[in-house]
Amino acid sequence: MPRKQRTGKYKIKTHKATSKRFRVTGSGKLVRTKGGKSHLRRRTSKRTKRLFTEMLPVQGRGYIKRIHRLAPYLKKQES
């Protein structure tokens, strides 16, 4: 059986930490979670803890470019 011909392109490995931290919305925007929501939150006010839940859009063309380079297959989440 003959071997399959290569097209010359390489598969890029996804940076897993990046893929866990960022998501793409339905309109194609890149959003991120806020930092500091995992531990040491006992003294934090309820309002501040509630503000941790919202996702923020990533601003800056350089940041977006870097994230797409680290996670090239980052797509919309199908639910």
TORLO-225832 format. One record per atom (N, C-alpha, C): atom name; residue in three letters; x, y, z. Coordinates in steps of 0.2 Angstrom, whole numbers. Atoms other than C-alpha are relative to their C-alpha. Layout:
N
CA  Ala  X  Y  Z
...
This chain:
79
N  Met  4  -6  0
CA  Met  0  0  0
C  Met  4  6  0
N  Pro  -5  -6  0
CA  Pro  8  17  -5
C  Pro  -2  5  6
N  Arg  1  -5  -6
CA  Arg  11  30  9
C  Arg  -4  6  -3
N  Lys  4  -6  2
CA  Lys  0  46  9
C  Lys  5  5  -1
N  Gln  -5  -6  1
CA  Gln  9  61  2
C  Gln  -1  6  5
N  Arg  0  -5  -4
CA  Arg  13  75  13
C  Arg  -1  7  -3
N  Thr  2  -7  3
CA  Thr  6  93  10
C  Thr  6  5  1
N  Gly  -5  -4  -2
CA  Gly  21  101  18
C  Gly  -1  5  6
N  Lys  1  -4  -6
CA  Lys  12  109  32
C  Lys  1  -4  6
N  Tyr  -1  4  -6
CA  Tyr  15  104  50
C  Tyr  -6  2  5
N  Lys  5  0  -5
CA  Lys  2  101  64
C  Lys  4  4  6
N  Ile  -3  -4  -6
CA  Ile  5  114  78
C  Ile  -3  -3  6
N  Lys  2  2  -6
CA  Lys  4  108  96
C  Lys  -3  6  4
N  Thr  4  -6  -3
CA  Thr  -9  119  106
C  Thr  4  0  7
N  His  -2  -2  -7
CA  His  -2  127  122
C  His  -6  -1  5
N  Lys  6  2  -4
CA  Lys  -14  119  135
C  Lys  -2  5  5
N  Ala  2  -5  -5
CA  Ala  -13  133  148
C  Ala  -4  5  -4
N  Thr  3  -5  3
CA  Thr  -18  145  135
C  Thr  -7  -2  -2
N  Ser  7  2  3
CA  Ser  -33  135  128
C  Ser  -4  -1  6
N  Lys  4  0  -6
CA  Lys  -39  133  146
C  Lys  -2  7  3
N  Arg  1  -7  -3
CA  Arg  -38  152  150
C  Arg  -4  4  -5
N  Phe  3  -4  5
CA  Phe  -46  159  134
C  Phe  -6  -4  -4
N  Arg  5  3  4
CA  Arg  -62  156  124
C  Arg  -2  5  -5
N  Val  3  -4  6
CA  Val  -70  162  108
C  Val  -7  1  1
N  Thr  7  0  -1
CA  Thr  -87  169  109
C  Thr  -3  -1  -7
N  Gly  4  1  6
CA  Gly  -101  167  96
C  Gly  2  5  -6
N  Ser  -2  -5  5
CA  Ser  -96  183  87
C  Ser  7  0  -2
N  Gly  -7  1  2
CA  Gly  -78  178  86
C  Gly  5  4  5
N  Lys  -5  -4  -5
CA  Lys  -71  189  101
C  Lys  4  -5  4
N  Leu  -4  4  -5
CA  Leu  -57  182  112
C  Leu  -2  3  7
N  Val  1  -3  -7
CA  Val  -62  183  130
C  Val  4  -4  5
N  Arg  -4  3  -5
CA  Arg  -53  179  146
C  Arg  -3  0  7
N  Thr  3  0  -6
CA  Thr  -57  175  164
C  Thr  5  5  4
N  Lys  -4  -4  -4
CA  Lys  -51  186  178
C  Lys  5  -4  5
N  Gly  -4  4  -4
CA  Gly  -36  181  189
C  Gly  -2  1  7
N  Gly  2  -1  -7
CA  Gly  -37  179  208
C  Gly  -6  -3  2
N  Lys  7  3  -2
CA  Lys  -53  168  209
C  Lys  1  -7  3
N  Ser  0  7  -2
CA  Ser  -46  152  215
C  Ser  1  -1  8
N  His  -1  1  -7
CA  His  -40  154  233
C  His  1  7  4
N  Leu  -1  -6  -5
CA  Leu  -38  167  248
C  Leu  -5  5  -2
N  Arg  6  -4  1
CA  Arg  -55  174  245
C  Arg  -5  1  6
N  Arg  5  0  -5
CA  Arg  -62  173  262
C  Arg  -1  7  3
N  Arg  1  -7  -2
CA  Arg  -59  192  266
C  Arg  -3  4  -5
N  Thr  3  -4  6
CA  Thr  -65  197  249
C  Thr  -7  1  1
N  Ser  7  -2  0
CA  Ser  -82  206  248
C  Ser  -4  -4  -5
N  Lys  4  4  5
CA  Lys  -96  197  240
C  Lys  -1  3  -7
N  Arg  0  -4  6
CA  Arg  -97  211  227
C  Arg  6  -2  -4
N  Thr  -6  1  4
CA  Thr  -79  208  222
C  Thr  0  -7  -3
N  Lys  0  7  3
CA  Lys  -81  189  221
C  Lys  -5  -1  -5
N  Arg  4  1  6
CA  Arg  -96  191  210
C  Arg  2  3  -6
N  Leu  -3  -3  6
CA  Leu  -86  202  198
C  Leu  5  -4  -3
N  Phe  -4  5  3
CA  Phe  -74  188  196
C  Phe  -3  -5  -5
N  Thr  3  4  4
CA  Thr  -86  178  187
C  Thr  -1  2  -7
N  Glu  1  -3  7
CA  Glu  -88  189  171
C  Glu  7  -1  -4
N  Met  -5  1  5
CA  Met  -77  186  156
C  Met  1  7  -3
N  Leu  -2  -7  3
CA  Leu  -67  201  149
C  Leu  3  -1  -7
N  Pro  -3  1  6
CA  Pro  -63  203  131
C  Pro  7  2  0
N  Val  -7  -1  0
CA  Val  -45  203  127
C  Val  1  6  -5
N  Gln  -1  -6  4
CA  Gln  -39  220  121
C  Gln  8  0  -2
N  Gly  -7  0  2
CA  Gly  -23  223  111
C  Gly  1  -5  -6
N  Arg  -1  5  6
CA  Arg  -19  216  94
C  Arg  6  -4  1
N  Gly  -6  4  -1
CA  Gly  -2  210  100
C  Gly  -2  -6  4
N  Tyr  2  6  -4
CA  Tyr  -10  199  114
C  Tyr  -4  -5  -4
N  Ile  4  5  4
CA  Ile  -23  192  102
C  Ile  4  -4  -5
N  Lys  -4  3  5
CA  Lys  -10  188  89
C  Lys  4  -6  4
N  Arg  -4  5  -4
CA  Arg  1  179  103
C  Arg  -5  -6  2
N  Ile  4  5  -2
CA  Ile  -14  169  109
C  Ile  -2  -5  -5
N  His  2  4  6
CA  His  -19  163  92
C  His  6  -4  -2
N  Arg  -6  4  2
CA  Arg  -1  158  89
C  Arg  1  -6  5
N  Leu  -1  5  -5
CA  Leu  -1  148  106
C  Leu  -6  -5  -1
N  Ala  5  5  0
CA  Ala  -18  140  103
C  Ala  -3  1  -7
N  Pro  3  -2  6
CA  Pro  -21  140  84
C  Pro  -7  -3  -2
N  Tyr  6  4  2
CA  Tyr  -36  128  84
C  Tyr  -5  3  5
N  Leu  4  -3  -5
CA  Leu  -45  139  97
C  Leu  -7  2  -4
N  Lys  6  -1  4
CA  Lys  -63  139  91
C  Lys  -6  1  5
N  Lys  6  -1  -4
CA  Lys  -81  142  97
C  Lys  -2  -6  3
N  Gln  2  6  -3
CA  Gln  -87  130  110
C  Gln  -7  -2  -2
N  Glu  7  2  2
CA  Glu  -102  120  104
C  Glu  -3  -3  6
N  Ser  4  2  -6
CA  Ser  -115  117  118
C  Ser  -6  -3  -2
